[in-house]
Amino acid sequence: MESSDILVTKNESKNKNLGKHDKKSVYFNHGKYDYFLNYNKINYKIPEWVPIEKLDLEIASKLIEYKIKYAEKKENSNESD
C-alpha cells in the first residue's frame, strides 16, 4: 500500500494507523486540545499550517523526523551552556 493511499479526514476516530516509519507504527489522533501524531510512544503536535485532510504517512514521517532532529539540536545546545 502506498503512503499516498492513506489520507486522514477530520471525522476519523482516534488512533488511526497511518503506517510504519522506521519499522514503528505512526498513529494519527485527536486529543483534548488538537490533532497529534503518536510515534514510538511519544506524541508530536501537528502544526496548524499542516492541512489535516492531506496528512499521510509521508508528511507525518517528515514532521516526526524534523521534530526529533530539532529536539536533538536543542538538547546539544543546552549541554554546551
Secondary structure, 3 states (H helix, E strand, C coil): CCHHHCCCCCCCCCCEEEEEECCEEEEEEECCCCEEEEECCEEEECCCCCCHHHCCHHHHHHHHHHHHHHHHHHHHHHHCC
